[in-house]
Amino acid sequence: MSADFKRAESHGCPMSTCAAPAGSPCRTGKSKVAIQYHTARFRLVPQLAKAPNVPTPGVRNPGSAWTELPRPVRVGAEPVGHVRLGYARASTAR
């Protein structure tokens, strides 16, 4: 039960009204930390797919103002570099 919230937070919330990124708890429409994770989110985790609900643990302060927490580092993720994009146009009229 204690690791369920970590499993639920391993994915971002697919609810358009929430859209909490991975690593953060779900939020309500009034930008508060939700009391439980949205069903669409914890159903993405096979171990939690049949659970009736997954409550938000006390360490996430349910009911308080929602703020994004640091996103988890993905294993095997390459560092993001800078890309320089440009646009050039040449007239072909001549």
C-alpha positions in Angstrom: 0.0 0.0 0.0 2.8 2.4 0.8 4.4 2.1 -2.6 1.1 2.4 -4.5 1.3 6.2 -4.7 4.8 5.9 -6.2 3.5 3.5 -8.8 0.6 5.8 -9.6 2.9 8.8 -9.8 5.2 7.0 -12.2 2.8 8.1 -15.0 1.4 11.6 -15.7 -2.3 12.0 -15.2 -4.3 11.5 -18.4 -7.3 13.5 -17.2 -7.4 16.8 -19.1 -8.7 18.7 -16.0 -5.7 17.5 -14.0 -2.7 16.8 -16.3 -0.4 16.4 -13.4 3.1 15.3 -14.6 4.8 12.2 -13.4 6.2 12.6 -9.9 3.3 14.9 -8.7 0.0 14.0 -7.1 -3.3 14.6 -8.9 -5.0 18.0 -8.5 -8.6 19.1 -8.3 -10.2 21.7 -10.4 -9.5 24.3 -7.8 -5.7 23.6 -7.8 -5.6 21.6 -4.6 -3.9 18.3 -4.0 -6.6 15.6 -4.7 -7.6 13.2 -1.9 -7.1 10.2 -4.2 -5.5 9.6 -7.6 -7.7 9.8 -10.6 -8.9 6.3 -11.8 -7.5 6.9 -15.3 -4.1 7.4 -13.8 -3.7 4.4 -11.5 -5.3 2.1 -14.1 -2.1 2.7 -16.2 -0.2 0.6 -13.6 -0.9 -3.2 -13.9 -0.6 -3.8 -10.2 -3.2 -1.1 -9.4 -5.6 -1.7 -12.4 -8.2 -3.6 -10.3 -7.9 -1.4 -7.2 -11.1 0.5 -6.4 -9.1 3.7 -5.5 -5.7 4.8 -4.5 -5.6 7.4 -1.8 -3.1 10.2 -1.8 -0.7 9.7 1.2 -0.3 12.3 3.9 3.2 13.2 2.7 1.6 14.8 -0.3 -0.6 17.0 1.9 -4.1 16.3 0.3 -6.3 19.4 0.3 -3.4 21.8 0.3 -2.4 24.1 -2.6 -1.1 22.0 -5.5 2.5 22.6 -6.7 4.4 20.6 -9.2 7.0 18.3 -7.6 10.4 17.5 -9.2 9.9 15.0 -12.0 11.6 11.6 -11.6 14.7 10.9 -13.7 14.0 8.2 -16.3 16.5 5.4 -16.5 18.4 5.5 -19.8 17.3 9.0 -20.6 19.9 10.9 -22.6 20.7 14.5 -21.7 18.7 17.1 -23.6 20.9 19.3 -25.8 20.3 22.6 -27.5 19.1 22.6 -31.1 19.5 25.6 -33.3 16.7 25.9 -35.9 16.7 28.4 -38.7 14.8 29.3 -41.8 16.1 30.7 -45.1 14.4 31.7 -48.2 15.9 32.5 -51.6 14.0 34.1 -54.4 13.9 32.1 -57.6 12.5 35.0 -59.7 15.9 35.9 -61.1 
